[in-house]
């Protein structure tokens, strides 16, 4: 695994609109599709929004069919849309987080996460806070970039 630049950042809490997903993490795209359809039907402006994948379980210890995640969107501007099922409002906590940039196909994300938890956090000398979920921020999408040019920020909340 290539050496990656791990940074310590202090985040503000992030309010999101999200759709829950249970199952293999690589299938979270289904929940993103549901979220996009829901927003489109309500004419919610998504220009400048950030796509965020929130992950609650360790895929090394939880069966793939039981992994919990949320496909989420952080809107660039406030909306007064009524939030109803299957969409929910969630907030990611602020505070200290470790972050690393993954460049390449989404299929490489699990290896990037494994490296991040096992080696990357040692560079900061910090411990993860497992009471809060880790998450990914997608800086571009497969509609915008070739698989080898996809950029994904990985975030781990710190104790």
C-alpha positions as CSV (number, residue, x, y, z in Angstrom):
1,X,0.0,0.0,0.0
2,X,1.4,3.4,-1.0
3,X,2.3,5.8,1.8
4,X,-0.4,8.4,2.3
5,X,-0.4,11.8,3.9
6,X,-2.5,11.7,7.1
7,X,-3.7,15.0,8.5
8,X,-5.4,16.1,11.7
9,X,-8.4,18.4,11.1
10,X,-10.9,20.0,13.3
11,X,-14.4,19.9,11.8
12,X,-17.6,21.7,12.4
13,X,-20.7,19.5,12.9
14,X,-22.2,18.6,9.5
15,X,-26.0,18.5,8.9
16,X,-26.9,16.0,6.1
17,X,-29.9,14.5,4.3
18,X,-29.4,10.8,4.2
19,X,-30.8,7.4,3.1
20,X,-29.9,4.3,5.2
21,X,-28.4,1.2,3.6
22,X,-27.9,-2.2,5.1
23,X,-25.7,-4.6,3.1
24,X,-22.3,-4.6,1.4
25,X,-20.7,-1.2,1.5
26,X,-19.9,-1.4,-2.2
27,X,-23.7,-1.3,-2.8
28,X,-24.3,2.0,-1.1
29,X,-24.7,3.5,-4.6
30,X,-28.3,2.2,-4.5
31,X,-29.0,4.4,-1.5
32,X,-27.3,7.4,-3.3
33,X,-29.6,6.8,-6.2
34,X,-32.7,6.8,-3.9
35,X,-31.5,10.0,-2.3
36,X,-30.9,11.7,-5.7
37,X,-34.4,10.7,-6.9
38,X,-36.0,12.0,-3.7
39,X,-34.3,15.3,-4.0
40,X,-35.0,15.6,-7.7
41,X,-38.8,14.9,-7.2
42,X,-38.8,17.9,-4.7
43,X,-36.7,20.2,-6.9
44,X,-34.1,20.6,-4.1
45,X,-31.0,22.5,-5.4
46,X,-27.9,20.3,-5.1
47,X,-25.4,22.5,-6.9
48,X,-22.2,22.6,-4.7
49,X,-23.4,19.8,-2.4
50,X,-21.0,17.3,-1.0
51,X,-21.7,13.6,-1.3
52,X,-20.9,11.7,2.0
53,X,-20.9,8.0,2.8
54,X,-21.2,7.3,6.5
55,X,-20.1,3.9,7.8
56,X,-21.0,2.4,11.1
57,X,-19.5,-1.1,11.1
58,X,-16.2,-2.8,10.6
59,X,-16.4,-5.0,7.5
60,X,-13.7,-7.2,9.0
61,X,-16.0,-8.2,11.9
62,X,-19.6,-7.7,10.6
63,X,-21.1,-9.9,8.0
64,X,-21.5,-8.0,4.7
65,X,-25.3,-8.5,4.6
66,X,-25.5,-6.7,8.0
67,X,-23.2,-3.7,7.4
68,X,-24.9,-0.4,8.2
69,X,-24.2,2.8,6.3
70,X,-25.9,6.0,5.1
71,X,-25.7,7.7,1.7
72,X,-25.8,11.4,2.5
73,X,-25.6,14.9,1.0
74,X,-24.4,18.0,2.6
75,X,-26.3,20.8,0.8
76,X,-24.4,24.0,0.0
77,X,-27.5,26.1,0.9
78,X,-30.3,25.6,3.3
79,X,-33.6,24.1,2.2
80,X,-37.0,24.1,3.7
81,X,-38.0,20.7,2.1
82,X,-40.1,18.5,4.4
83,X,-37.9,15.5,5.3
84,X,-39.9,12.3,5.1
85,X,-39.0,8.6,4.6
86,X,-36.9,7.2,3.1
87,X,-34.8,10.4,3.8
88,X,-33.7,11.5,7.2
89,X,-31.7,14.3,8.7
90,X,-28.5,13.3,10.4
91,X,-25.6,15.2,11.9
92,X,-22.0,14.2,11.9
93,X,-20.2,15.4,14.9
94,X,-17.5,18.0,14.7
95,X,-14.1,18.0,16.5
96,X,-10.9,16.2,15.8
97,X,-10.7,13.8,12.9
98,X,-7.9,12.1,11.0
99,X,-8.2,12.5,7.2
100,X,-6.5,10.9,4.2
101,X,-7.1,11.3,0.5
102,X,-7.6,8.1,-1.6
103,X,-7.1,8.6,-5.4
104,X,-8.4,5.7,-7.5
105,X,-11.3,3.3,-8.0
106,X,-13.8,2.8,-5.3
107,X,-12.7,-0.9,-5.3
108,X,-9.5,0.2,-3.5
109,X,-11.3,1.9,-0.6
110,X,-11.4,-1.1,1.7
111,X,-7.6,-1.5,1.4
112,X,-7.2,2.3,2.0
113,X,-9.4,2.1,5.1
114,X,-7.4,-0.9,6.4
115,X,-4.2,1.0,5.9
116,X,-5.6,4.1,7.5
117,X,-6.8,2.3,10.7
118,X,-3.7,0.0,11.0
119,X,-0.9,2.4,10.0
120,X,-2.1,5.8,9.2
121,X,-3.5,6.7,12.6
122,X,-0.1,5.8,14.2
123,X,1.4,8.7,12.3
124,X,-0.8,11.0,14.4
125,X,-0.4,9.1,17.6
126,X,-4.1,9.3,18.1
127,X,-6.9,6.7,18.8
128,X,-10.1,6.4,16.9
129,X,-13.4,7.2,18.6
130,X,-15.6,4.2,17.7
131,X,-18.7,5.8,19.2
132,X,-18.9,8.0,16.1
133,X,-19.0,6.7,12.5
134,X,-16.2,7.1,10.0
135,X,-17.1,8.6,6.7
136,X,-16.1,9.4,3.1
137,X,-16.5,12.6,1.2
138,X,-16.5,12.1,-2.6
139,X,-14.7,15.0,-4.2
140,X,-15.8,13.8,-7.7
141,X,-17.9,11.0,-9.1
142,X,-17.7,8.3,-11.8
143,X,-19.8,10.7,-13.9
144,X,-17.1,13.3,-13.8
145,X,-13.8,11.3,-13.7
146,X,-12.2,8.0,-14.8
147,X,-11.9,5.4,-12.1
148,X,-8.2,6.0,-11.6
149,X,-8.9,9.8,-11.1
150,X,-11.6,9.4,-8.4
151,X,-10.8,11.4,-5.3
152,X,-12.3,10.3,-1.9
153,X,-11.5,11.8,1.5
154,X,-11.6,9.3,4.3
155,X,-12.4,10.6,7.8
156,X,-11.9,8.9,11.2
157,X,-13.3,10.6,14.4
158,X,-10.6,10.8,17.1
159,X,-10.9,10.2,20.8
